[in-house]
Amino acid sequence: MGSIIYAECECGYKKDRMLIGGGMANFNRRCNFPYYCDTCNAIIVHNAFIEPAYCTCGNLLVRYDNEDLSTKNPETRICFTWGANNQKLILTHNKYLCPECKKYGLEWSASGCWD
């Protein structure tokens, strides 16, 4: 079962209702996950099983579990975790790089599940 998450930054940026993970019918073929596009200044949801990941603008996307996109606090609680096809994807309650203000003030929150 996947999760419904949203992102919110201290600067006021919001990205609502992202369906991440996978459902019962497709969990081994699809795992939606948030990516960062520094050309479009946006969060893009993409299938993490398809790498490399490209934005519609042609830019290479960076997955938001990349350590360069977040502050590092190993004791931070997990917001989302997914494991399939020999991959483990994790979003924590650390602060992440905001695509709009370019500061580490973006936080993830879970708001439900989907299947």
N, C-alpha and C positions, 0 to 999 in steps of 0.2 A: 504494500500500500504506500502510495506517495504522500507527500506533505504539501500543504498550501502555505507558502511563506510570503512575507513582504519585507521590504527593506526601507529603512528610514534613516536619514542623516540629520545631524545637528543643524545643518545649513537650511533645512526645509525640503530637501530632495526626498521624494517618495517613489517607490515602485511597488505597486499593489498586485496581489493575487498571482503569484508565480506558482505554477504546478510543477513541483520537482520530484525526482525519484521516478518510479514506474508503477504501473498497475499490475494486477494479477495476470492479465492476458499478454503483457509485453515486457515484464520486468527483466528478462534476459536479453532483450534487444534494444530497450530504450531506458535511459536514465537521464531525465531532464535535470540540468544543473545550471546555476547562474554563472555567466562569464562576463568579463569586462572588455569593452571595446574602447580603446583610447582615441580612436578617430571619431566615432559617433558620440563619445561621452555618454555611454549608455550601458545598462545591464541587459544582457541578452541571454535568454534561456535556450540552451542547446543540448542535444543528446551527447552525453559524456562518452558514450561508446564509439562515437565517430570522431577520430582525431587524425590530423589536426583539425581544429575548429576554426571556421572562417565566418566573419560577419557578412551581411548582405552588401556592405560597402567594399568587401574584398580584404579587409584587415584581418590579421591573425588574432583570434580571441585568446584571452588568458582566463583560465578557470579560477573561480573565486576561492578555491582551497589552496592556491599558490601562496606560499609564505610571504612573498613580496607584497601581497595585497592586504595583509592584516597585521595588526599589532600582535605581539607574541606573548601569550600568557597561558602556559600549559595547564593551569588550574581552572580555566574558564569552562563553564558548562557547555554542553553540546546542544545546538539548536536543531540540527538535522544530521543524520548519518545514513549511509546507504552502502551496501556491499553486494556486488554481483560481478560475474565475469572477471574475477581476480582483481577487482578495483575496490577501493574503500574511499568514499567521498564523505567529507565532514565539513559542516559549517558550525562555527562556535558562536558564542556571544561576545567574542572579541570585537574590536572596532576595525572596520574594513575601509579601504580606499573608496571614497565617494566619486562616482564618475562626473559629478557636476562641479563640486568645489575643490576636488583633488586633495582633500584632507582625510585623515583617518578618523571619521566620525560616523560612518555608516554601520548600522546594526541590523541583524536579521531577527525576525520574530515568526514563529509558527502560528497559524490561525486555524488549522484544521487538517483533514486528510482527504485524499481522493483515491479512487480505484478505477 
